Every structure is written in structure tokens, then in C-alpha cells.
Amino acid sequence: MIKLQVKIMPNARQDKICGYIEKDLLKIKIKAKPVDGKANEYLIKYLSKELDIPKSNIAIIKGKTSRIKVLEISNIGKKEFIEKLPI
């Protein structure tokens, strides 16, 4: 299990994992609008697809209404996560 801090840029033209903008802050652009939790749901769905893991393995544990969030991703190690990142 890993904990991951991400900065979300909602309402983007395309979905993209941009890379680390600080030591432990991953920037992710998503198409979803930040309305009624839709961006959070979309983020989990997008990361699930990109990392090829079930959506149930990804949880937002902090920052549900903020652009900076802390995610908990279970059943994956840091090394495996880095290898799967499409950056």
C-alpha cells in the first residue's frame, strides 16, 4: 500500500499524468468538472485504468474538496507504482 499526494487540475482538455511538480506531489490533469464529487470519481476511474488496478484499491483519504489530495492505493508497492506510471 502506498500513500500518494496529488494536485488535480480539473476541467482540462485531456486526461494526463503530468509528473512530479515537487518532491512528492504528482500533478494530474482530468477532463471532469469539479462539481458534486464528479472529479473525485473520475480521478479514481482514470487512475484505475492507467495503473491497471481495480477502482476499489484507490481511496481519497484527505482533500476531497481540495485540488491537493492524498490517495491511498492498496495492493501495490512504490516500485510497481512507479513502473506503471505513464510518465
Buried (B, 14 or more C-beta within 10 A) or exposed (E): EBEBBBBBBBEBEEBBBEEBEEEEEBBBBBBBEBEEEEBBEBBBBBBBEBBEBEEEBBEBEEBEEEEEBBBBBEEBEEEEBEEEEEE
